[in-house]
Amino acid sequence: MPQKDSPLFSIIVPVYNRPLEVEELLHSLSVQADKDFEIIIVEDGSTERCDQICRNRKDELNLKYFFKSNEGRSIARNYGMERADGNYLVFVDSDCILPENYISKLKDSLQKNPTDCFGGPDAAHESFSNVQKAINFSMTSFLTTGGIRGKKTSMEKFTPRTFNMGFSKAVYSKTGGFREMFSEDIDMSTRIKNNGFKVTLYPDVFVYHKRRVDFKKFWRQVHIFGMSRITLHQLYPGSLKLVHWLPALFVIFTLGLLIASFFNKWFLLPLIAYFVLLLIAALYSTKNLKISLLALPASAIQLLGYGTGFIRAYVWQILMRHGRDLDDEIERRRGK
């Protein structure tokens, strides 16, 4: 049980070679309107450490810093949870910046709508690069994700993600920690739901999330997302929904249209119409033509990367039953 003067929230951040990001995150925490939290930085075997940055913030923040050998972000989060004093365990990524009212809005949301596990959406900060803003659009637009990443309107039930997620100590005691796997947050959220806990979206409790800084890294990330969705399906039969199939169907549909266009160019019209619609949505969302134009390749990378990863894993793990080899490939790619 937490001590009498324990903070309400323990914010746990696994870190690997991200000192500059940690500096930005800690700054955003130092200006929070509500200080009812502690922050736990778990340095997971970094060669570029952030220990001095954390020491510089000791007088401003209730901050705990730990350094451990490199074992993966899930184990780092579990390490932090074991050392947390708060009633609620909150998770953000090191590449996040928190609005100054994040804690106060989270506390207010919990008071008005109590829950066991919560999560919120992410947005692009004005300081982000145009590519990062374009990637943020592609990862949050209903036209590309079906609204599954923290939107009120969604094609599936809300699943908290570890860039902005939290749960009570009671959930941790019953469910246990994160598994060291890709899409570990979806796995954790699923186990929380299966244990009968209430999971709630707080749409106003958002973070600024940098995500990947270039299209090559973004492709690699979403390709692994597609692969890991099949692993989650094998862990939780029945969890695979229509929305998860859509990028794979987009890949197949696009390939078919491109082949057909060799015989008749009119077959390209559906693709053109879709990307025109994306451009209009991006312009409405970002109010910036350059970002909106960058959102087109970002969206294509997201759909094609995820879709090809999904198809690859489905063929290898489901049809050919070679799951272990592909799991090893996912782990290898994670290390890049």
DRENDO-1510 file (C-alpha; in Angstrom, 1 decimal, always signed):
<recs>
REC; n; res; u; v; w
REC; 1; MET; +0.0; +0.0; +0.0 .
REC; 2; PRO; +1.2; +3.5; -0.7 .
REC; 3; GLN; +2.5; +5.6; +2.2 .
REC; 4; LYS; +0.4; +8.4; +3.6 .
REC; 5; ASP; +2.2; +11.1; +1.8 .
REC; 6; SER; +2.7; +9.2; -1.4 .
REC; 7; PRO; +1.9; +10.9; -4.7 .
REC; 8; LEU; -1.2; +10.1; -6.6 .
REC; 9; PHE; +0.6; +9.2; -9.8 .
REC; 10; SER; +3.9; +7.5; -10.6 .
REC; 11; ILE; +5.0; +8.4; -14.1 .
REC; 12; ILE; +7.3; +5.6; -15.4 .
REC; 13; VAL; +9.5; +6.1; -18.4 .
REC; 14; PRO; +11.9; +3.5; -19.9 .
REC; 15; VAL; +14.8; +5.1; -21.7 .
REC; 16; TYR; +17.5; +3.9; -24.1 .
REC; 17; ASN; +20.0; +6.4; -25.5 .
REC; 18; ARG; +17.5; +9.3; -25.5 .
REC; 19; PRO; +19.1; +12.0; -23.2 .
REC; 20; LEU; +17.8; +15.0; -25.3 .
REC; 21; GLU; +14.3; +13.6; -25.3 .
REC; 22; VAL; +14.4; +13.1; -21.5 .
REC; 23; GLU; +15.5; +16.7; -21.1 .
REC; 24; GLU; +12.4; +17.9; -23.0 .
REC; 25; LEU; +10.1; +15.5; -21.1 .
REC; 26; LEU; +11.4; +16.5; -17.7 .
REC; 27; HIS; +11.0; +20.2; -18.6 .
REC; 28; SER; +7.4; +19.6; -19.5 .
REC; 29; LEU; +6.9; +17.8; -16.1 .
REC; 30; SER; +8.6; +20.6; -14.2 .
REC; 31; VAL; +6.0; +23.1; -15.3 .
REC; 32; GLN; +2.9; +21.0; -14.5 .
REC; 33; ALA; +0.2; +23.0; -12.8 .
REC; 34; ASP; -0.5; +20.0; -10.4 .
REC; 35; LYS; +2.6; +18.4; -8.8 .
REC; 36; ASP; +0.9; +15.3; -7.3 .
REC; 37; PHE; +3.2; +12.9; -9.0 .
REC; 38; GLU; +6.6; +11.3; -9.0 .
REC; 39; ILE; +8.6; +10.4; -12.1 .
REC; 40; ILE; +10.6; +7.2; -12.4 .
REC; 41; ILE; +13.3; +7.1; -15.1 .
REC; 42; VAL; +14.6; +3.6; -15.9 .
REC; 43; GLU; +17.7; +3.8; -18.0 .
REC; 44; ASP; +17.8; +0.4; -19.8 .
REC; 45; GLY; +21.5; +0.0; -20.3 .
REC; 46; SER; +22.1; +3.1; -22.4 .
REC; 47; THR; +25.5; +4.1; -23.7 .
REC; 48; GLU; +24.3; +7.7; -23.9 .
REC; 49; ARG; +23.0; +8.2; -20.3 .
REC; 50; CYS; +20.7; +10.8; -19.0 .
REC; 51; ASP; +21.7; +10.6; -15.3 .
REC; 52; GLN; +23.2; +14.1; -15.2 .
REC; 53; ILE; +20.1; +15.5; -16.8 .
REC; 54; CYS; +18.0; +13.9; -14.1 .
REC; 55; ARG; +20.3; +15.2; -11.4 .
REC; 56; ASN; +19.9; +18.7; -12.7 .
REC; 57; ARG; +16.1; +18.4; -12.2 .
REC; 58; LYS; +16.2; +16.9; -8.7 .
REC; 59; ASP; +15.3; +20.2; -7.0 .
REC; 60; GLU; +12.3; +20.7; -9.3 .
REC; 61; LEU; +10.8; +17.2; -9.4 .
REC; 62; ASN; +10.1; +14.2; -7.2 .
REC; 63; LEU; +12.3; +12.1; -9.4 .
REC; 64; LYS; +13.8; +8.7; -9.1 .
REC; 65; TYR; +16.5; +7.6; -11.6 .
REC; 66; PHE; +17.6; +4.0; -12.0 .
REC; 67; PHE; +20.2; +2.4; -14.3 .
REC; 68; LYS; +20.0; -1.3; -15.2 .
REC; 69; SER; +21.4; -3.6; -17.8 .
REC; 70; ASN; +19.7; -3.7; -21.2 .
REC; 71; GLU; +16.7; -6.1; -21.2 .
REC; 72; GLY; +14.0; -4.3; -23.1 .
REC; 73; ARG; +11.4; -1.6; -22.4 .
REC; 74; SER; +8.8; -3.9; -20.9 .
REC; 75; ILE; +11.2; -5.2; -18.3 .
REC; 76; ALA; +12.3; -1.6; -17.7 .
REC; 77; ARG; +8.7; -0.6; -17.1 .
REC; 78; ASN; +8.2; -3.5; -14.7 .
REC; 79; TYR; +11.4; -2.5; -12.9 .
REC; 80; GLY; +9.9; +1.0; -12.4 .
REC; 81; MET; +6.5; -0.3; -11.2 .
REC; 82; GLU; +8.2; -2.3; -8.5 .
REC; 83; ARG; +9.7; +0.9; -7.2 .
REC; 84; ALA; +6.7; +3.1; -7.5 .
REC; 85; ASP; +4.8; +4.8; -4.6 .
REC; 86; GLY; +1.9; +6.2; -6.4 .
REC; 87; ASN; -1.7; +5.0; -6.4 .
REC; 88; TYR; -1.7; +5.0; -10.2 .
REC; 89; LEU; +1.0; +3.9; -12.5 .
REC; 90; VAL; +1.3; +6.1; -15.6 .
REC; 91; PHE; +3.3; +5.4; -18.7 .
REC; 92; VAL; +4.6; +7.8; -21.3 .
REC; 93; ASP; +7.5; +7.3; -23.8 .
REC; 94; SER; +10.7; +9.3; -23.6 .
REC; 95; ASP; +9.8; +11.0; -26.9 .
REC; 96; CYS; +6.7; +12.6; -25.4 .
REC; 97; ILE; +6.1; +16.1; -24.1 .
REC; 98; LEU; +3.2; +16.7; -21.6 .
REC; 99; PRO; +1.0; +19.7; -21.7 .
REC; 100; GLU; +1.3; +21.7; -18.5 .
REC; 101; ASN; -2.3; +20.7; -17.5 .
REC; 102; TYR; -1.8; +17.0; -18.2 .
REC; 103; ILE; -1.8; +16.0; -14.5 .
REC; 104; SER; -4.6; +18.3; -13.5 .
REC; 105; LYS; -6.8; +17.0; -16.4 .
REC; 106; LEU; -6.0; +13.4; -15.6 .
REC; 107; LYS; -6.9; +13.9; -11.9 .
REC; 108; ASP; -10.1; +15.7; -12.9 .
REC; 109; SER; -11.0; +12.9; -15.4 .
REC; 110; LEU; -10.5; +10.2; -12.7 .
REC; 111; GLN; -12.7; +12.1; -10.3 .
REC; 112; LYS; -15.5; +12.6; -12.8 .
REC; 113; ASN; -15.3; +9.1; -14.4 .
REC; 114; PRO; -13.4; +6.7; -12.1 .
REC; 115; THR; -11.7; +3.7; -13.9 .
REC; 116; ASP; -9.1; +1.0; -13.4 .
REC; 117; CYS; -7.2; +1.6; -16.6 .
REC; 118; PHE; -7.1; +4.7; -18.7 .
REC; 119; GLY; -5.4; +6.1; -21.8 .
REC; 120; GLY; -5.5; +9.2; -24.0 .
REC; 121; PRO; -4.6; +10.3; -27.5 .
REC; 122; ASP; -1.5; +12.0; -28.8 .
REC; 123; ALA; -1.0; +15.2; -30.9 .
REC; 124; ALA; +1.8; +17.0; -32.7 .
REC; 125; HIS; +3.6; +19.8; -30.8 .
REC; 126; GLU; +4.3; +23.1; -32.7 .
REC; 127; SER; +8.1; +22.4; -32.3 .
REC; 128; PHE; +7.9; +19.1; -34.2 .
REC; 129; SER; +9.3; +18.9; -37.7 .
REC; 130; ASN; +7.0; +18.8; -40.7 .
REC; 131; VAL; +7.7; +15.1; -41.2 .
REC; 132; GLN; +6.8; +14.4; -37.6 .
REC; 133; LYS; +3.6; +16.3; -37.9 .
REC; 134; ALA; +2.8; +14.5; -41.1 .
REC; 135; ILE; +3.4; +11.1; -39.4 .
REC; 136; ASN; +1.3; +12.2; -36.5 .
REC; 137; PHE; -1.6; +12.9; -38.9 .
REC; 138; SER; -1.3; +9.5; -40.6 .
REC; 139; MET; -1.2; +7.7; -37.2 .
REC; 140; THR; -4.3; +9.5; -35.8 .
REC; 141; SER; -6.5; +10.1; -38.8 .
REC; 142; PHE; -9.7; +8.0; -39.0 .
REC; 143; LEU; -9.0; +7.6; -42.8 .
REC; 144; THR; -5.8; +5.6; -42.0 .
REC; 145; THR; -6.3; +4.0; -38.6 .
REC; 146; GLY; -10.1; +3.7; -38.2 .
REC; 147; GLY; -9.8; +5.9; -35.1 .
REC; 148; ILE; -8.3; +3.1; -33.0 .
REC; 149; ARG; -5.6; +5.3; -31.5 .
REC; 150; GLY; -7.5; +7.4; -28.9 .
REC; 151; LYS; -10.4; +8.8; -30.9 .
REC; 152; LYS; -14.0; +9.0; -29.7 .
REC; 153; THR; -15.2; +7.5; -33.0 .
REC; 154; SER; -13.5; +4.2; -33.6 .
REC; 155; MET; -13.9; +0.9; -35.5 .
REC; 156; GLU; -12.9; -1.1; -32.4 .
REC; 157; LYS; -12.9; -0.7; -28.6 .
REC; 158; PHE; -10.3; +1.6; -27.3 .
REC; 159; THR; -7.0; +0.1; -26.3 .
REC; 160; PRO; -4.6; +2.2; -24.3 .
REC; 161; ARG; -1.0; +2.5; -25.6 .
REC; 162; THR; +2.1; +3.1; -23.5 .
REC; 163; PHE; +2.8; +6.5; -25.0 .
REC; 164; ASN; -0.1; +7.6; -22.8 .
REC; 165; MET; -1.5; +5.0; -20.5 .
REC; 166; GLY; -2.1; +4.2; -16.8 .
REC; 167; PHE; -3.7; +1.9; -14.4 .
REC; 168; SER; -4.2; +1.4; -10.6 .
REC; 169; LYS; -1.9; -0.6; -8.3 .
REC; 170; ALA; -4.8; -3.1; -8.0 .
REC; 171; VAL; -4.6; -3.8; -11.7 .
REC; 172; TYR; -0.8; -4.3; -11.5 .
REC; 173; SER; -1.3; -6.7; -8.5 .
REC; 174; LYS; -3.9; -8.8; -10.4 .
REC; 175; THR; -2.6; -8.6; -14.0 .
REC; 176; GLY; +1.2; -8.5; -13.5 .
REC; 177; GLY; +3.7; -6.6; -15.6 .
REC; 178; PHE; +4.3; -6.1; -19.3 .
REC; 179; ARG; +5.6; -9.0; -21.4 .
REC; 180; GLU; +8.8; -8.3; -23.4 .
REC; 181; MET; +7.3; -8.4; -26.9 .
REC; 182; PHE; +6.3; -6.0; -29.6 .
REC; 183; SER; +2.9; -4.4; -29.1 .
REC; 184; GLU; +3.3; -5.2; -25.4 .
REC; 185; ASP; +0.9; -2.4; -24.6 .
REC; 186; ILE; -1.9; -4.0; -26.6 .
REC; 187; ASP; -1.1; -7.3; -24.9 .
REC; 188; MET; -1.3; -5.6; -21.5 .
REC; 189; SER; -4.5; -3.8; -22.2 .
REC; 190; THR; -6.1; -7.1; -23.4 .
REC; 191; ARG; -5.1; -8.9; -20.2 .
REC; 192; ILE; -6.5; -6.0; -18.1 .
REC; 193; LYS; -9.8; -6.3; -19.9 .
REC; 194; ASN; -9.8; -10.1; -19.6 .
REC; 195; ASN; -9.4; -9.7; -15.9 .
REC; 196; GLY; -12.6; -7.7; -15.6 .
REC; 197; PHE; -11.2; -4.3; -15.1 .
REC; 198; LYS; -12.8; -1.1; -16.5 .
REC; 199; VAL; -10.8; +0.6; -19.3 .
REC; 200; THR; -11.6; +4.2; -20.3 .
REC; 201; LEU; -10.6; +6.7; -22.9 .
REC; 202; TYR; -9.9; +10.2; -21.6 .
REC; 203; PRO; -9.9; +12.1; -24.9 .
REC; 204; ASP; -8.9; +15.4; -23.3 .
REC; 205; VAL; -5.8; +13.9; -21.5 .
REC; 206; PHE; -3.4; +14.0; -24.5 .
REC; 207; VAL; +0.4; +14.0; -24.9 .
REC; 208; TYR; +2.6; +15.4; -27.7 .
REC; 209; HIS; +4.3; +12.4; -29.2 .
REC; 210; LYS; +7.2; +12.7; -31.6 .
REC; 211; ARG; +7.1; +9.2; -33.0 .
REC; 212; ARG; +9.6; +8.5; -35.8 .
REC; 213; VAL; +11.7; +11.3; -37.2 .
REC; 214; ASP; +12.0; +10.0; -40.8 .
REC; 215; PHE; +10.0; +7.9; -43.2 .
REC; 216; LYS; +12.5; +5.0; -43.3 .
REC; 217; LYS; +12.2; +4.5; -39.5 .
REC; 218; PHE; +8.5; +4.9; -39.7 .
REC; 219; TRP; +8.2; +2.1; -42.3 .
REC; 220; ARG; +10.2; -0.2; -40.1 .
REC; 221; GLN; +8.0; +0.6; -37.2 .
REC; 222; VAL; +4.7; +0.1; -38.9 .
REC; 223; HIS; +5.9; -3.0; -40.7 .
REC; 224; ILE; +6.6; -4.6; -37.3 .
REC; 225; PHE; +3.2; -3.4; -36.0 .
REC; 226; GLY; +1.6; -5.4; -38.8 .
REC; 227; MET; +3.7; -8.5; -38.0 .
REC; 228; SER; +3.0; -8.3; -34.3 .
REC; 229; ARG; -0.8; -8.1; -34.8 .
REC; 230; ILE; -0.7; -11.7; -35.9 .
REC; 231; THR; +1.2; -12.7; -32.8 .
REC; 232; LEU; -1.5; -11.0; -30.7 .
REC; 233; HIS; -4.1; -12.9; -32.7 .
REC; 234; GLN; -2.4; -16.1; -31.8 .
REC; 235; LEU; -2.2; -15.1; -28.1 .
REC; 236; TYR; -5.9; -13.9; -28.1 .
REC; 237; PRO; -8.0; -15.8; -30.6 .
REC; 238; GLY; -10.9; -13.6; -31.7 .
REC; 239; SER; -9.0; -10.4; -31.2 .
REC; 240; LEU; -8.4; -9.8; -34.9 .
REC; 241; LYS; -11.0; -7.3; -36.2 .
REC; 242; LEU; -11.9; -6.0; -39.6 .
REC; 243; VAL; -10.0; -2.7; -38.9 .
REC; 244; HIS; -6.8; -4.8; -38.5 .
REC; 245; TRP; -7.3; -6.3; -42.0 .
REC; 246; LEU; -7.8; -3.0; -43.7 .
REC; 247; PRO; -4.1; -2.1; -44.4 .
REC; 248; ALA; -3.6; -5.6; -45.9 .
REC; 249; LEU; -6.7; -5.2; -48.0 .
REC; 250; PHE; -5.3; -1.8; -49.1 .
REC; 251; VAL; -2.1; -3.5; -50.2 .
REC; 252; ILE; -3.9; -6.1; -52.2 .
REC; 253; PHE; -6.4; -3.6; -53.7 .
REC; 254; THR; -3.7; -1.2; -54.6 .
REC; 255; LEU; -1.6; -3.9; -56.3 .
REC; 256; GLY; -4.7; -5.0; -58.2 .
REC; 257; LEU; -5.5; -1.5; -59.4 .
REC; 258; LEU; -1.9; -0.8; -60.5 .
REC; 259; ILE; -1.8; -4.0; -62.5 .
REC; 260; ALA; -5.2; -3.2; -64.0 .
REC; 261; SER; -4.1; +0.3; -64.9 .
REC; 262; PHE; -1.7; -1.1; -67.4 .
REC; 263; PHE; -4.8; -2.0; -69.5 .
REC; 264; ASN; -7.0; +1.0; -68.5 .
REC; 265; LYS; -5.8; +4.1; -66.7 .
REC; 266; TRP; -9.3; +4.7; -65.2 .
REC; 267; PHE; -8.5; +2.0; -62.7 .
REC; 268; LEU; -6.3; +4.5; -60.9 .
REC; 269; LEU; -9.3; +6.7; -60.1 .
REC; 270; PRO; -10.1; +5.0; -56.7 .
REC; 271; LEU; -6.6; +5.5; -55.5 .
REC; 272; ILE; -6.5; +9.1; -56.7 .
REC; 273; ALA; -9.8; +9.8; -55.0 .
REC; 274; TYR; -8.6; +8.3; -51.7 .
REC; 275; PHE; -5.5; +10.4; -51.6 .
REC; 276; VAL; -7.3; +13.6; -52.6 .
REC; 277; LEU; -9.6; +12.9; -49.6 .
REC; 278; LEU; -6.6; +12.3; -47.4 .
REC; 279; LEU; -5.1; +15.7; -48.6 .
REC; 280; ILE; -8.4; +17.5; -47.8 .
REC; 281; ALA; -8.5; +15.9; -44.3 .
REC; 282; ALA; -4.9; +16.8; -43.7 .
REC; 283; LEU; -5.4; +20.4; -44.8 .
REC; 284; TYR; -8.4; +20.6; -42.4 .
REC; 285; SER; -6.4; +19.1; -39.6 .
REC; 286; THR; -3.0; +20.8; -39.9 .
REC; 287; LYS; -3.9; +24.0; -41.7 .
REC; 288; ASN; -0.6; +23.7; -43.5 .
REC; 289; LEU; -0.1; +22.7; -47.2 .
REC; 290; LYS; +3.5; +21.4; -46.9 .
REC; 291; ILE; +2.6; +19.2; -43.9 .
REC; 292; SER; -0.5; +18.0; -45.8 .
REC; 293; LEU; +1.5; +17.0; -48.8 .
REC; 294; LEU; +4.0; +15.1; -46.6 .
REC; 295; ALA; +1.0; +13.4; -45.0 .
REC; 296; LEU; +0.3; +11.6; -48.3 .
REC; 297; PRO; +3.6; +9.6; -48.4 .
REC; 298; ALA; +3.3; +9.2; -44.6 .
REC; 299; SER; -0.1; +7.6; -45.0 .
REC; 300; ALA; +1.0; +5.4; -47.8 .
REC; 301; ILE; +4.0; +4.2; -45.8 .
REC; 302; GLN; +1.7; +3.5; -42.8 .
REC; 303; LEU; -0.8; +1.5; -44.8 .
REC; 304; LEU; +1.7; -0.4; -47.1 .
REC; 305; GLY; +4.2; -1.0; -44.2 .
REC; 306; TYR; +1.6; -2.3; -41.8 .
REC; 307; GLY; -0.3; -4.2; -44.5 .
REC; 308; THR; +2.8; -6.0; -45.9 .
REC; 309; GLY; +3.9; -6.9; -42.3 .
REC; 310; PHE; +0.5; -8.2; -41.6 .
REC; 311; ILE; +0.4; -10.3; -44.8 .
REC; 312; ARG; +3.9; -11.6; -44.2 .
REC; 313; ALA; +3.2; -12.7; -40.7 .
REC; 314; TYR; -0.2; -14.2; -41.6 .
REC; 315; VAL; +1.3; -16.3; -44.3 .
REC; 316; TRP; +4.3; -17.4; -42.2 .
REC; 317; GLN; +2.7; -17.9; -38.9 .
REC; 318; ILE; -0.9; -18.9; -39.7 .
REC; 319; LEU; -0.7; -20.6; -43.1 .
REC; 320; MET; +2.8; -22.1; -42.8 .
REC; 321; ARG; +2.9; -22.4; -39.0 .
REC; 322; HIS; +6.5; -21.0; -38.6 .
REC; 323; GLY; +5.7; -18.5; -35.8 .
REC; 324; ARG; +8.9; -18.8; -33.8 .
REC; 325; ASP; +11.2; -17.8; -36.7 .
REC; 326; LEU; +9.1; -14.7; -37.3 .
REC; 327; ASP; +9.1; -13.8; -33.6 .
REC; 328; ASP; +12.9; -13.9; -33.7 .
REC; 329; GLU; +12.8; -11.6; -36.8 .
REC; 330; ILE; +10.6; -9.1; -34.9 .
REC; 331; GLU; +13.0; -9.1; -32.0 .
REC; 332; ARG; +16.0; -8.6; -34.4 .
REC; 333; ARG; +14.3; -5.6; -36.1 .
REC; 334; ARG; +13.4; -4.1; -32.7 .
REC; 335; GLY; +17.1; -3.7; -32.0 .
REC; 336; LYS; +17.8; -1.6; -35.0 .
</recs>
